[in-house]
Amino acid sequence: MDINNNSDVDIEQEQKGKLFRRFLSGILIGFLCSALVLSGAYLYLNYQNKVVSSVSNGALTGGLVNETTISKIQALESVIDTYYYKTDVDKEAEADGIYKGLMDSLGDPYTVYYTESELEELMNDTQGIYYGIGAYVSYDSTLNMARISGVMPGSPAESANLNIDDIIYEVDKESTQGLTLEEVVSLIKGEEGTSVHLTLLRGSSSENIEVDVTRAKIEVPTVSTEVYEDNIGYLKITEFDEVTTTQFISGMAELRSQNIEGLIIDLRSNPGGNLATVCDIAREILPEGVIVYTEDRDGNKEYYNCDGEKEIDIPVVVLVNQYSASASEILAGAIKDYGLGKLVGKTTYGKGIVQRIFDLKDGTAVKLTVSSYFTPSGVNIHGIGIEPDIEVEFDSEAYAEDKTDTQLNKALDVMKELLDN
């Protein structure tokens, strides 16, 4: 560019150049980092050279980043800066909106752009620590709203008498309709000691419940155990975090020390978690063979196997419901495919796809859906779920009244039949 030429064309080009560099530092870095991880350094450098070449030649054509999109973003920014009724517009938030919008355009609710603070929160969650109310929240695809799917013992949610199946209608008087599950959860979470006001719809009559819950530091116990009559062991896994494998092994050792003769694994309302974690746990109970395999868009398969050295030698019953998703479906599906146990409850959520985190090297990241997964028998359950061998409804009103768990009671009955045989 001739910097001494003050024509309108050169000014426009300079403005576009500035906007392009800012835009490139966010969106395009995401693409380049993804290329580096998925396709290797060679493809990354090759692509980078092409981009640099096209920029130096002024040829911003083809693909998403081109003269048209740059001009349109510039026009939108100009309209906001000139006419928006507030003057204190957060430019960083505007940029984040562009990146989030790009991910949203894929129409995949599991593909997400994370800001620096959101990424830090995500990392804390996968480590089993967060600040919130101690309730598990799932997305009801029928109502398109979030609902309580579990309450941690001793948590603020339990103290506030939150119940399973409570629909989260408002958070701090802000409607949750149209919000994603992650957006609802982010509204509920907050600094330790602060309060969040929830408006809940409860029971078949959708009774309106208003409740204030004080947030606290929640160190998630992802595994809990109990022993019932007839030496029936019970082990509940709430999610598959980094700490879960160790907790599972400890829980199983504790149950074995009490000479259990049968095992109920409760995966109800388990939203999933780490693929590596669920495979490590599966290796503690499955026979030799495939645990799960993934397949990417090019047909490349990756197998996760079990050596069968720790195959469980007692009857197994697995509790599942409509909120059992992702990694919990991997474990339930493998147990069902190998005929290792009976599934009791409701058909699972049906999330048969795998996400991967791509670090954008600036404190932000993208979680991108990269493959589908298949049970050992070759079934992809995405959008379908896993049907239980014995279907049982959960009576939320009975549970709210006296903690009667209709699904657990049925699992105990099924286990007693297995032990009698």
N, C-alpha and C positions, 0 to 999 in steps of 0.2 A: 504494500500500500504506500502511495506517495503521501507522506504526512504533511507536506506543504500544500496539498490541494484541499481546499475547504469546501468543496462542492457537497451538496446534499447527499449524493450517492456515497461519497467517502465517509461522511458522518454516519450514515445508516450502516455502512459496512463495519465501521468501528464499533458501533453499538451492538451489532449482531455478533461481532467477535467477542466482546466482553461477555455477552449473555451466553454465547456458546461455551466459553471456558468455564463459566460458573455451572452451567447445565451439565457440561461434560464431567466435571469433577464429582457430580453425584450419580446421575443415572448411568453414564457410560462406564464409570469405574465399576459399577455393579456388574455390567455385562462382561467387562474384561476379567474381573476376578472369577466370575462364574466360568468363563472360558478357560482360565488357568487351571481351575480345579477339575473341570469335567473333561477337558480336551488336552491338557498338558501344556507345558511352557512353549513348545514350538508353535502350536496353533495360536496361543495368546500373542506371542511376539509377531507372528505373521499378521494377525488381525490388527494389532496396534500399529504396525508399519503402514497398513492400508489406511487406517484412520488418520495418522499423521500426514500421510501423503495427500489424502483428500482435503485435509484442512489447509495444508500449505498451498495447495493449488486452488483453494477457494471453492472446491467442488463438494459442497455439502448436499449430496443427492443420494437417494436410495436409503432404505432402512428407516428407522424411527427418527434419528437425528439428521434432519435435513433443513434446507432453507425455509420450507413451509412451516415446519413445526417450530423452529426457532422464531420466525416472524410472528407466529400466532401467540406463542408464550410471551414474547415481547409486547405484543398488542394488549394481551390480557393484563400484564403487569402495569402497563401504562394506564389502562382504564381504572384499575384499582387505585393506583397512586394519585390519579387525577380526580376521581369522582367518589370513591368510597367514603362513607360518612364519618369514618374514624381515621385519624392521622397516625395513630401508633400501631401500624401494621407490623407484625413480626415477620421479617423476611425469612428467618430460619424456618418458621412454621410453614410459610408459603412453599419453600423448597421441599420440606418434608411432605407436604401435600402432593407435590408433583410425583415424588418417588412412590408414595403410598398409592396414588392413583394409577401409576403404571402397573404396580403389582395387582391392584384390584381389577384392572382391565382384563386380566386373564380369566376372571370368573371362577377362580379357585379359592374357596374360603380358607384353605390351608397355606396358601402362598402369601407371605406377609413381609413388609419392610419394617425393620426395627430401628427406631432412633437410638441414640446412645443410652438414654435412661431406660428405654424399653428392653434393650438388649441386656443390660445389667440385671434387670428384673427377671428376664427369662433365664439367665444363667443361675441366678439364685434359686429359681423354682426347680430347675433340673438337679440342683444340689440338695433339694429338700428343705429349703429355708425361704420364708417370705414373710411379709408384713400384711396382715389382713385379719379376717374374722374366723378362719378355721372351718370354712364350709367348702364342699366340693360343688362346683357349678357346671352343669351340662346344658347343651343347646337342644331345645325341643323343636324339631324340624316341622312338626305339625302346627304348633302355635307360632313358630318363628320368634320364640322368646326364650330367655334363659330361665332355668329353674334349679332349685337346690337338689342335688343328687346324693349328698352325703354330709354328715356333720361329724367333725372330729371330737372325740371324747375330751372333756376338760377345756374346750375352746370357748372363745367369746360367743360363737354361734350357738353352742349348746346352752350356755348361760342365758342367752336371749330367747331360748325355746324355738329356734328355727327348726323346721321339719322337712324331711325328705318329701319331694314333689311340690314344695312351695314355689309358686311362680314369682319371679322377680319382676314386678311391674314397673317400679320406679326406684332409682337410686338417688338420694338427696333431691327428691321431687323431680328428677329428670327421667322422662319416659325411656324405657329400654327398647321400645318397639323400633325395629329397623336397625338396631345395633348388632354387631357381631358378638360372639361369645367373649372374645378377647377384650373388646371395648367395655362390655359389662363388667368383666373381672377387673379391669384397670380402674373403673369407677369405684368398685368396692374396696380395693386395696388402698393403702395409704400409710402415713406415718404412725408409728406406735403411739398409742395414747389418744389419738384422734377418734372421732365418732363418725359413723356413717348411718344415715337414716334410710331404711328400706321399707318400701310398700310392697307387700306380698299378697298374692291371691292363693287362698288355701281351701282344699277340699272340693268336693263335687259342686258345692254351692258358690265356689269362688269367693269365700268370705274375705273381706278386705282387712289386712293386718298391717298396722303401723308399728315399727320397732326401731329403736336406736341400738347400734352395736358398737362397742369400743374396740378398735383395732389393737392387735398385739403382735409380737414376734412369734411366728408359728414355725416350730421345728417339726416337720412332718414325720410322724411315725408311719411309714408306708406299709408295715407289716404288723399285724396283731394276731394273737393266738388264744385259744381256749380249748378246754377238754369237756365234752358232754358225756352223758350217760352211755354205757356200753363201750367205753374207751374210744369214742369217736373224736378225733382231733379236728379242730377248726382253725383255718389259717386264712386271714383276709389280707389281700394286697390292694391298697388304695390307688397306687400308681407305680410306674416303673422308673424310678429316679436312680441316680448314681449310688445312693445308699441302700437301695432295695435288695440287691443280691446278698449283701452281708446280713441284712435283717432277715431275709428269707432263710438263709442257712442256719442262723441262730434260732429262729422260730421253729424250724423243723427239728433241730437238735433238742430243743426244749420239749417238743411234743413227743419225740421218740423216747426221751428219758422217762416219759410217763406211760410208756407201753401202749401207745394208741394202736388200734386194730383197723381203723379206717380214717381217711382224710377228706374233709370238705374244704375245697379251695374257693374262697369267695372273691369273685372278680366283678361283682355288681358295682356299677357307677365308676369303674376304673377307666379313666379317659385315655390311658396308654402311657407313652413315655419313650424311653430309650430302647432302640432295637437291640443293641448289644446286651442291655440288662435283661430283657425278656428271654433272649437266647441263652444267657448264662443260667437263668433260673430253670428254663426248660431242660437244660443238660443235667439238672439235679433230679429229674423224674422221668424223662422220656426214654424209650428204647433207642437202639441204634438206628440212625436214619436221618432224613431231612427234617429240620424244624420248620423252616420256611425258606422260600426263595423269592428274589425280586427280579423284575424284568423292566428295563428302561425302554424308551421309545424306539430304540434301534434293535430291540430284541435281545440285547445282552442280558444274560442271567447271572445272578450271584446266589450261591447256595450257602445256607447256614445249617451246619450238621451237628448231630449229637453222637457221641461214641457209645452210648448205652451202658456205660459202666456203673451208673447210679440209678438204673431204672427202678422205679418205685415198686414195692412188693406187697402193697396192701390196696384194698379197693379205694377208688377215688370218685368223688362227686364234685362237680364244678357248678357254682352258682353264677349265673349271668343275667343281665337285664338289658333294656334298650339303651342304656348309657355305657355299656361295656364296649370300648372302642379300641381300635388300632392295636397296640401291643398286647392288650388283654385278649383281643380276638385271635392274635397269633398263638398265644398259649392255649386258649380254649379250643381253637381249630385243630391244633396238633394233637391235643389229648383226645378229641373226638375222632380224628382221622385214624389214629392208632388203636382205637377201641380201648383206651386206657381207663376211661371213666365215663360216667353219665353226666350230661348237662341238664341243669334244672333252672327254670326261670322263664325269661322272655327272650325273643330273638334279639341278637346284639345289634349295635348301632350300624355297622357296615362301613367301616373305614379301611379300605384295602389298598391304601397308597402310602408312600414313604416320602418324608421331607428331609432335606439336608440344609444345614446352616452354612451360608457363604459369607465369610468375613470380608467386609469391604475396606478394611485396613484404616478406617478413619473413626472407629468407635461404633460404627453402625453395621448392620448385617441384613441379609435377606434369607428368609426361610422359603425354600422353593420345593415344590413337589417334583421329584425326579424319577420315580418309578412306581410300579404296582407290585404288590406282594401276593404270593399264592401259598395256600396251605400245602402240606405234604402231598395230598392227593391231586394237586394242581388246580384248586378252586380259588378264584378271586372273588372275595365276598364284598367288594366295594358297592355300596348302594343296596346291598341285599342283606348282609348280616349272616350270622350263624344261628340256625334254629336249634333250640334245646331239645333234648330227647323227651323231656317232660315239661310241658308248659304250665306255668303257675303265675297268676297275677299277684302283685304286691298290693296289699290292702293298706294304703297310707293312713286311712282314718283309724283303722284298728291299731296301727303302730303308734299313731299320735295319742290314742287313748290309753293304752297300757303296754306299749312296746311289743305287741304281738307281731312277729315276723312270719307271715304266711309262707314265704318262699323258703326261708331257712327251716321252718318246721317240716316242709315237704322234703327238703334235702336230707334231713335227719331220718325221715321215714324211708326214703329210698336207700340210704346207707344201711339202715337196719335190715332191709330186705337183702341187700348184697351180702351182709355179714352172715345172715341166716342160711344163705345158699352156699 
